[in-house]
Amino acid sequence: MTAESKPASTAEGVAWDLSDLYQGPDDPRIDQDLETALVRARLFESAYRGKIDVPAGPDPALLRGALKELEGLCELMDRPGTFAGLLHAAKTDDPARGALLARTREKRTAINKHLIFFDLEWIKVPDDVVEKLLVAPELASYRHYLDEKRVWRPHTLSEPEEKILEEKSVTGRAAFVRLFEETVSALQCRFEKAEGGESLSMQQTLARLYDADRDVRRLAAEALTRGLRDQARPLTFVFNTVVLDHKSDSELRHFATPMASRHLANEISDEVVEALMSAVERHHDLVHRYYRLKGRLLNLDVLYDYDRYAPLFSDLPGCDWATARQIVEESYGGFSPRAGAVVREFFDKRWIDAELRPGKRGGAFSSSAVPSVHPYILMNYTDRLRDVMTLAHELGHGVHQYLSRGVGYLQCHTPLTTAEMASVFGEMLTFQRLVEREPSPRSRLALLCSKIEDAFATVFRQVVLTRFEQSLHRARRDEGELSTERINALWLDNNRPMHGDAVQLTDGYGWWWLYIGHFIRSPFYCYAYAFGELLVLALVQKAKEEGPSFVPKYLELLSSGGSDAPHRLLARLGVDVNDPGFWDQGLKLLGTMVAEAESLAGGLQETSR
């Protein structure tokens, strides 16, 4: 990337400080920790093998001691890999960082081979014995963890088989995930224009899809398509391989459907997920209605896919990093001083990496790291208002991860369904703050439309992505290895119902599945976004109704992490996600937002006459 082509960003220099994990890639403590973890793993195996699966079950005190040691050991062996993963995400084109990532993963696999026995012994303990153990006071803090391990019993293989799968994963699926990430991060898109062309990264190209100039958006869409098409052969092979690997794993573990393992991990039933997705699909007319409104506001006879995120007004200001920080801090702090204080720590202590740099992984994420440290956030800040929402989203994850550290490493991680709850809630807090700062109807309409589009991307689009995954896995199973063109067709077929006749999908849009990492990193992740958005819309309504009394209950929910089932945790807030009609509440609120946008637009048109 040349200096001329690098977009200006006021987040330049905003890079994370990873020294709370290690001082750098050459820190000798990395290998020391891995070696210590290996020694402790061998001692753990020696101390507890054969002591868990015993006729009367393990003594509660012995089992608690084993869990405490396992928890500390898991954190120790994961810490180096967490550090290496963050380093690699910050600059995927550095071979030394890639080598460190590979080395830590390989050593972690060697360590974990000594721990596999523990879960296998635990799931063999008879149910009647387990029932008595789980009510023992010594095990109260690990009750849900122990209970959840046993639901995997029908899908667990023998110890030798589990060890083989663990060892082969490093050179199998994990290797293809890394290949995908490095290929996409290095992808260059040739942006052609009359006065000459320039080579842009994928993130720069995606940013131009939000430009006020329609020609810029069209050229950016064409550039992205060219860039993806240039890498389509290796990326299509990666997709085919990962989908086949998922099929093999599902069959080996006796899962009835490709999504079953994800549902089990998310502690949710197939019926609830199908009710969610069907409810969303019943409201496609809401999407069509909004995009027709946007077409009128932009004075476009045809709204193409590259017009969906066009700003309504070309003179709306951007947002520099300092202002974004202020807005997000005010949003979280206004809701809860405790949440605001956590957010300030992320900025003050440099737990965020936001600057643009060559080789940096695209998109954004919040890594929970390990409980003895704190989370870290990566994003690519381009001074747009929507980047403020991305910052708010990732800080929601960060607050959730920070508060849940208290329940320990074995239970601090939440299922994907509730993992998106705090992030989307943070977005709503920030959206409300932005609206308060912009009193003019024109600015409010622009913000409202931006929020509606984000909500559509989080609800409707994520269900489309899930349906695409279902069809992709089904086609791979029935037809064998799929060509790029075949997957393009599947992609367009699944996108058309959402867009209807309100948005014209171009042929180039058919290639855009190639850069979506969730399909590779976490198959069937995407419905969790829709779950989280609709859940949060209901929670926002509850927060309005209950006022300040809602805040401590919500923070307690976040602090609980994954220490109980999501439906039980949410029941404490009066939410029943098992009710098929629950999802209509959030969809109804989205309808209200679209109606408000139509009203504001009508008022502006009357004023302009």
C-alpha positions in Angstrom: 0.0 0.0 0.0 1.4 3.4 -0.9 1.4 6.4 1.4 -0.9 8.1 -1.1 -3.5 5.3 -1.1 -3.6 4.9 2.6 -6.8 6.5 3.9 -6.5 9.2 6.6 -7.7 8.0 10.0 -7.6 9.9 13.2 -7.0 6.6 15.0 -3.4 6.5 13.7 -1.2 5.5 16.6 -4.1 3.8 18.5 -2.5 0.4 18.9 -2.9 -2.0 21.7 -0.4 -2.7 24.4 -0.1 -6.5 24.8 2.5 -6.3 27.6 0.0 -7.5 30.2 0.2 -10.8 28.4 3.9 -10.8 27.3 6.5 -8.2 26.6 6.9 -9.3 23.0 7.2 -12.2 20.6 10.7 -13.0 22.0 9.6 -12.9 25.6 11.1 -16.1 27.2 8.1 -16.4 29.5 6.1 -17.7 26.5 8.0 -20.9 26.2 8.4 -21.1 30.0 4.7 -20.9 30.5 4.1 -23.6 27.8 6.7 -25.8 29.5 5.2 -25.3 32.9 1.8 -26.1 31.6 3.1 -29.3 30.1 4.6 -30.3 33.4 1.4 -29.5 35.3 -0.7 -31.3 32.7 1.4 -34.5 33.2 1.1 -34.2 37.0 -2.7 -33.6 36.6 -3.1 -36.7 34.6 -1.0 -38.7 37.1 -3.0 -37.4 40.0 -6.5 -37.7 38.6 -6.6 -40.4 35.9 -8.8 -43.2 37.2 -10.1 -41.1 40.1 -13.1 -39.6 38.4 -14.9 -42.6 36.8 -15.2 -44.7 39.9 -18.2 -46.8 41.0 -19.5 -44.4 43.6 -18.3 -41.3 41.8 -15.4 -39.0 42.9 -15.4 -37.4 46.3 -16.8 -33.8 45.9 -13.6 -32.3 47.5 -11.4 -34.2 45.1 -13.4 -33.2 42.1 -13.3 -29.5 43.2 -9.6 -29.7 43.6 -9.2 -31.2 40.1 -11.4 -28.5 38.6 -9.5 -25.7 40.3 -6.2 -27.1 39.0 -7.7 -27.7 35.5 -8.9 -24.1 35.4 -5.5 -22.6 36.3 -3.8 -25.0 33.9 -6.1 -24.2 31.0 -5.5 -20.5 31.4 -1.8 -21.0 31.6 -1.7 -23.1 28.4 -4.0 -20.7 26.5 -2.2 -17.5 27.4 0.7 -17.9 24.9 -1.7 -18.8 22.1 -4.0 -15.9 22.9 -1.0 -13.5 22.7 0.2 -15.1 19.5 -3.3 -14.9 17.9 -3.5 -11.1 18.8 -0.1 -10.4 17.3 -0.9 -12.3 14.2 -4.3 -10.5 13.7 -2.6 -7.1 14.0 -0.2 -8.0 11.2 -1.0 -11.2 9.3 1.7 -10.7 6.7 4.6 -11.0 9.2 6.0 -14.6 8.9 7.5 -14.4 12.4 4.1 -13.8 13.9 2.6 -16.6 11.9 5.4 -18.9 13.1 4.8 -18.0 16.7 1.1 -18.7 16.3 1.8 -22.1 14.8 4.3 -23.0 17.5 1.9 -22.0 20.4 -0.9 -24.0 18.8 1.2 -27.1 18.4 2.5 -27.0 22.0 -1.0 -26.4 23.3 -2.2 -29.5 21.5 0.6 -31.5 23.1 -0.4 -30.2 26.5 -4.1 -30.8 26.0 -3.5 -34.5 25.2 -2.8 -35.0 28.9 -6.2 -33.4 29.9 -8.6 -35.1 27.5 -9.1 -38.1 29.9 -10.8 -35.8 32.5 -13.9 -35.0 30.5 -14.1 -38.6 29.2 -14.1 -40.0 32.7 -16.6 -37.4 33.9 -19.2 -38.2 31.3 -19.0 -41.9 32.1 -20.1 -41.3 35.7 -23.7 -42.7 36.2 -26.5 -40.2 36.1 -27.8 -41.0 39.6 -24.3 -40.5 41.0 -24.0 -37.2 39.2 -27.3 -35.9 40.5 -26.0 -36.2 44.1 -22.6 -34.7 43.2 -24.1 -31.6 41.6 -25.9 -30.6 44.7 -22.7 -30.9 46.8 -21.9 -27.4 48.2 -18.2 -27.9 47.2 -19.2 -28.0 43.6 -21.7 -25.2 43.5 -19.5 -22.8 41.6 -18.8 -25.4 38.9 -22.3 -26.9 38.7 -23.3 -25.7 35.2 -19.9 -26.5 33.8 -20.1 -30.1 34.9 -23.7 -30.4 33.8 -22.9 -29.0 30.3 -20.0 -31.4 29.8 -22.3 -34.3 30.0 -24.7 -33.2 27.3 -21.8 -33.9 24.8 -21.7 -37.6 26.0 -23.5 -39.0 22.8 -21.0 -37.1 20.6 -17.7 -37.9 22.4 -15.3 -40.5 21.0 -12.9 -42.8 22.8 -9.7 -41.2 24.3 -7.4 -42.4 21.5 -9.7 -41.1 18.9 -10.1 -37.7 20.7 -6.3 -37.4 20.9 -5.9 -38.1 17.2 -8.5 -35.5 16.3 -6.9 -33.0 18.6 -3.5 -33.5 17.1 -4.6 -33.5 13.5 -6.7 -30.3 13.9 -3.5 -28.2 13.8 -2.7 -29.4 10.3 -6.3 -29.7 9.4 -9.1 -27.2 9.9 -7.1 -24.8 11.9 -4.5 -24.6 9.1 -7.3 -23.7 6.5 -8.7 -21.1 8.8 -5.3 -19.4 9.0 -4.9 -19.7 5.2 -8.2 -18.0 4.7 -7.4 -15.2 7.1 -4.0 -14.5 5.6 -5.4 -14.6 2.0 -8.3 -12.3 2.7 -6.1 -9.9 4.7 -3.6 -9.6 1.9 -6.3 -9.3 -0.8 -5.8 -6.3 -3.1 -8.7 -4.6 -5.0 -7.9 -2.6 -8.1 -10.1 0.6 -7.9 -10.4 1.8 -11.5 -11.4 5.4 -12.3 -11.0 7.7 -15.3 -7.9 9.5 -13.9 -6.2 6.2 -13.2 -6.5 3.3 -10.8 -5.1 2.4 -7.3 -4.7 -0.8 -5.4 -6.8 -0.9 -2.2 -7.0 -3.3 0.7 -10.4 -5.1 1.2 -11.1 -2.9 4.2 -10.5 0.3 2.2 -12.7 -1.0 -0.6 -15.5 -1.9 1.8 -15.3 1.6 3.4 -16.0 3.2 -0.1 -19.3 1.4 -0.3 -20.5 4.0 2.2 -19.4 6.9 0.1 -21.9 9.6 -0.9 -20.8 9.5 -4.5 -22.6 6.7 -6.4 -19.8 6.3 -8.9 -17.4 5.7 -6.0 -19.7 3.0 -4.6 -20.1 1.3 -7.9 -16.4 1.3 -8.6 -15.7 0.0 -5.1 -18.2 -2.8 -5.7 -16.5 -3.7 -9.0 -13.1 -3.5 -7.4 -14.1 -5.8 -4.5 -15.6 -8.3 -7.0 -12.3 -8.3 -9.0 -10.2 -8.8 -5.9 -12.3 -11.7 -4.7 -12.5 -13.2 -8.2 -8.7 -13.1 -8.4 -8.5 -15.2 -5.2 -11.6 -17.3 -5.9 -9.8 -20.5 -6.7 -7.9 -20.9 -3.4 -10.7 -19.5 -1.3 -13.3 -21.8 -2.9 -11.0 -24.7 -2.1 -10.8 -23.6 1.5 -14.6 -23.4 1.7 -15.1 -26.8 0.2 -12.5 -28.3 2.5 -13.9 -26.7 5.7 -17.4 -27.7 4.9 -16.3 -31.3 4.2 -14.3 -31.3 7.4 -17.5 -30.2 9.3 -19.5 -33.0 7.6 -16.9 -35.6 8.7 -16.8 -34.2 12.2 -20.6 -34.2 12.5 -20.8 -37.8 11.2 -18.0 -39.0 13.5 -19.7 -37.4 16.5 -23.2 -38.6 15.5 -24.8 -35.2 15.0 -28.1 -35.5 13.1 -27.6 -32.2 11.2 -24.8 -29.9 10.3 -26.2 -27.2 12.8 -26.7 -29.6 15.7 -23.2 -29.1 17.2 -23.6 -25.3 17.1 -27.0 -25.6 18.8 -25.6 -27.8 21.5 -22.7 -25.4 22.1 -25.2 -22.4 22.2 -27.4 -24.3 24.7 -30.4 -23.8 22.4 -32.8 -26.1 20.6 -33.3 -26.4 16.9 -36.9 -25.5 17.4 -36.0 -22.1 18.9 -33.6 -21.3 16.2 -36.0 -22.2 13.4 -38.7 -20.1 15.2 -36.3 -17.2 15.2 -35.4 -17.5 11.6 -38.9 -18.1 10.3 -40.2 -15.1 12.3 -37.5 -12.9 10.6 -38.3 -14.3 7.2 -42.0 -13.5 7.7 -41.0 -9.8 7.9 -39.1 -9.5 4.7 -41.7 -7.0 3.5 -40.3 -4.6 6.2 -36.9 -4.7 4.5 -38.5 -4.1 1.1 -40.5 -1.2 2.5 -37.4 0.5 3.9 -35.3 0.1 0.8 -38.1 1.6 -1.3 -38.0 4.5 1.0 -34.3 4.8 0.7 -34.5 4.7 -3.0 -36.9 7.6 -3.0 -34.7 9.6 -0.5 -31.7 9.1 -2.8 -33.7 9.9 -5.9 -32.7 6.5 -7.5 -35.0 4.7 -9.9 -33.1 1.5 -9.1 -31.4 0.7 -5.8 -28.5 -1.6 -6.5 -26.7 -3.7 -3.9 -23.9 -1.1 -3.7 -26.4 1.6 -2.8 -27.7 0.0 0.3 -25.3 1.8 2.7 -25.1 5.1 0.9 -25.5 8.1 3.2 -28.7 10.0 2.8 -26.9 13.3 2.7 -23.4 14.0 1.4 -22.7 16.8 3.8 -23.0 14.8 7.1 -19.8 15.0 9.1 -17.6 12.1 9.9 -16.4 11.4 13.4 -12.8 11.5 14.6 -11.4 9.1 17.1 -11.4 11.5 20.1 -15.1 12.3 19.5 -16.0 8.7 19.1 -14.3 7.9 22.4 -16.3 10.7 24.1 -19.6 9.6 22.6 -19.1 5.9 23.6 -17.9 6.7 27.1 -20.9 9.0 27.7 -23.2 6.3 26.3 -22.0 3.6 28.7 -21.4 5.9 31.6 -24.9 7.4 31.3 -26.4 3.9 31.6 -24.1 2.7 34.4 -21.1 4.4 36.0 -19.6 0.9 36.5 -19.9 0.1 32.8 -18.5 3.6 31.9 -15.5 3.0 34.2 -14.7 -0.3 32.4 -14.9 1.4 29.0 -12.5 4.1 30.1 -10.0 1.4 31.0 -10.0 0.1 27.4 -9.0 3.6 26.2 -6.7 4.7 29.0 -4.8 1.4 29.2 -4.5 0.8 25.5 -6.5 -2.3 25.2 -7.8 -1.3 21.7 -6.1 -1.5 18.3 -7.9 0.8 15.9 -5.4 2.2 13.5 -5.2 1.1 9.8 -2.1 -0.7 8.7 -1.1 -3.1 5.9 -1.6 -6.7 6.7 -4.0 -6.1 9.6 -6.9 -8.5 9.8 -10.1 -6.9 8.5 -13.3 -6.4 10.5 -13.4 -6.2 14.3 -13.5 -8.4 17.3 -13.1 -8.5 21.1 -10.8 -11.2 22.5 -11.6 -12.2 26.1 -8.0 -13.2 26.5 -7.6 -14.8 29.9 -9.4 -13.8 33.2 -6.1 -12.9 35.0 -5.6 -10.2 32.3 -8.4 -8.5 30.4 -10.0 -8.4 27.0 -8.5 -6.7 23.9 -10.3 -5.1 21.0 -9.3 -5.0 17.3 -11.0 -2.8 14.7 -10.2 -0.7 11.7 -11.4 2.9 12.4 -12.0 5.0 9.2 -13.6 8.1 10.8 -17.2 7.3 9.8 -20.2 7.4 12.1 -20.8 3.7 11.6 -17.3 3.1 13.0 -18.6 4.7 16.2 -21.2 2.0 16.3 -18.6 -0.7 15.7 -16.5 0.7 18.5 -19.6 0.6 20.8 -20.4 -3.0 19.7 -16.9 -4.3 20.5 -16.8 -2.5 23.8 -20.1 -4.2 24.7 -18.3 -7.5 24.2 -15.4 -6.1 26.2 -17.5 -5.0 29.1 -19.2 -8.4 29.1 -15.9 -10.3 29.0 -14.4 -8.1 31.6 -17.2 -8.5 34.1 -17.5 -12.2 33.6 -13.9 -12.9 34.6 -15.1 -13.4 38.2 -16.7 -16.8 37.4 -13.4 -18.2 36.3 -11.9 -19.4 33.0 -14.0 -22.5 32.7 -17.3 -20.6 32.8 -16.5 -17.0 31.8 -17.3 -17.7 28.1 -20.9 -17.4 27.0 -22.7 -19.3 24.2 -22.8 -17.3 21.0 -26.4 -16.4 21.4 -25.9 -14.4 24.5 -22.3 -13.4 23.5 -23.9 -10.8 21.1 -26.3 -9.4 23.8 -24.0 -6.9 25.4 -22.5 -5.7 22.1 -25.8 -4.9 20.5 -27.1 -3.3 23.8 -24.0 -1.1 23.7 -24.8 -0.1 20.1 -28.3 0.9 21.2 -27.0 3.0 24.0 -24.7 4.8 21.6 -27.3 5.2 19.0 -29.6 6.9 21.6 -26.7 9.2 22.6 -26.0 10.1 18.9 -29.6 11.0 18.4 -29.5 13.3 21.5 -26.5 15.1 20.1 -28.3 15.7 16.7 -31.6 17.5 17.3 -32.3 18.4 13.7 -34.9 16.2 11.9 -32.5 15.9 9.0 -29.6 14.5 11.1 -32.0 12.3 13.1 -33.3 10.8 9.9 -29.8 10.0 8.8 -28.9 8.4 12.1 -32.2 6.5 12.2 -31.7 5.1 8.7 -28.1 4.1 9.6 -29.4 2.3 12.7 -32.1 0.6 10.7 -29.6 -0.6 8.1 -27.3 -1.9 10.9 -30.3 -3.7 12.5 -31.2 -5.2 9.1 -27.6 -6.4 8.6 -27.7 -7.9 12.1 -31.1 -9.6 11.9 -32.2 -10.2 8.3 -28.8 -10.5 6.7 -27.5 -12.9 9.3 -30.5 -15.2 8.8 -29.8 -15.0 5.1 -26.2 -16.0 5.8 -27.4 -18.9 7.9 -29.7 -20.1 5.2 -26.9 -19.9 2.7 -24.7 -22.0 5.0 -27.5 -24.6 5.2 -27.7 -24.8 1.4 -23.9 -24.8 1.1 -23.5 -27.7 3.4 -26.4 -29.5 1.8 -25.1 -29.0 -1.7 -21.5 -30.1 -0.7 -23.0 -33.3 0.8 -25.2 -34.1 -2.2 -23.1 -32.8 -5.1 -19.5 -33.2 -4.0 -16.9 -30.4 -4.4 -18.6 -27.3 -5.5 -17.4 -24.8 -8.2 -17.2 -21.1 -7.4 -20.0 -20.5 -9.8 -22.3 -23.0 -8.1 -21.7 -21.4 -4.7 -22.3 -17.9 -6.3 -25.7 -19.2 -7.4 -26.5 -20.5 -3.9 -25.5 -17.1 -2.5 -27.7 -15.1 -4.8 -30.6 -17.5 -4.4 -30.5 -17.1 -0.6 -30.1 -13.3 -0.8 -33.0 -12.6 -3.2 -36.0 -13.1 -0.9 -34.6 -10.5 1.6 -34.1 -7.9 -1.1 -37.1 -8.7 -3.2 -37.8 -6.2 -6.0 -36.6 -3.3 -3.8 -32.9 -3.9 -4.4 -31.3 -5.1 -7.7 -28.5 -7.5 -6.9 -25.7 -7.3 -9.5 -23.9 -10.3 -10.9 -20.7 -9.1 -9.1 -22.5 -9.4 -5.8 -22.6 -13.2 -6.3 -18.9 -13.4 -5.4 -19.2 -11.6 -2.0 -19.6 -14.7 0.1 -15.9 -15.3 -0.4 -14.7 -12.9 2.3 -17.1 -13.8 5.1 -14.9 -15.3 7.8 -17.6 -16.6 10.1 -18.4 -19.4 7.5 -14.8 -20.6 8.0 -14.0 -19.8 11.6 -17.3 -20.7 13.2 -19.8 -22.5 11.0 -23.4 -21.5 11.7 -22.4 -18.6 14.0 -24.5 -16.1 12.2 -27.9 -16.7 13.6 -26.5 -15.7 17.0 -26.4 -12.1 15.7 -30.1 -12.1 14.9 -30.8 -13.7 18.3 -28.8 -11.0 20.0 -30.3 -8.1 18.2 -33.9 -9.1 18.7 -33.1 -10.0 22.3 -31.6 -6.6 22.9 -34.6 -4.8 21.4 -36.7 -6.5 24.0 -34.2 -5.6 26.7 -34.1 -2.0 25.7 -37.8 -1.8 26.1 -37.5 -3.4 29.5 -34.9 -0.9 30.5 -37.2 2.0 29.5 -40.1 0.4 31.5 -38.0 -0.4 34.7 -35.7 2.5 34.7 -32.6 2.5 37.1 -33.7 -0.8 38.7 -32.9 -2.6 35.4 -29.2 -1.7 35.5 -27.9 -3.9 38.4 -29.9 -6.9 37.1 -28.4 -6.4 33.7 -24.8 -6.1 35.0 -25.4 -9.2 37.1 -26.4 -11.0 34.0 -23.2 -10.0 32.3 -21.1 -10.9 35.3 -22.6 -14.4 35.2 -20.8 -15.2 32.0 -21.6 -18.8 31.0 -22.1 -20.0 34.6 -25.8 -21.0 33.8 -27.9 -21.7 30.8 -28.9 -18.6 28.8 -32.7 -19.2 29.2 -32.3 -19.4 33.0 -30.1 -16.3 33.1 -32.5 -14.3 30.9 -35.5 -15.5 32.9 -34.1 -13.4 35.8 -34.9 -10.4 33.6 -38.3 -11.7 32.8 -37.4 -12.8 29.3 -38.6 -16.1 27.8 -36.6 -16.9 24.6 -38.3 -20.3 24.4 -41.6 -18.6 23.6 -41.9 -18.7 19.7 -43.8 -15.4 19.8 -40.9 -13.7 21.6 -39.1 -12.7 18.4 -42.0 -10.7 17.1 -41.5 -8.2 19.9 -38.2 -7.1 18.5 -39.4 -7.2 14.9 -42.3 -5.0 15.9 -39.9 -2.4 17.3 -37.9 -2.5 14.0 -41.2 -1.8 12.2 -41.8 1.2 14.5 -38.3 2.5 13.6 -39.1 2.2 9.8 -42.4 4.0 10.4 -40.6 6.8 12.2 -38.1 7.1 9.3 -41.0 7.4 6.9 -42.6 10.1 9.1 -39.3 12.1 9.3 -38.8 11.8 5.6 -42.3 13.0 4.9 -41.8 16.0 7.2 -38.5 16.9 5.5 -40.2 16.7 2.0 -43.0 19.0 3.2 -40.5 21.5 4.6 -38.6 21.5 1.3 -41.6 22.4 -0.8 
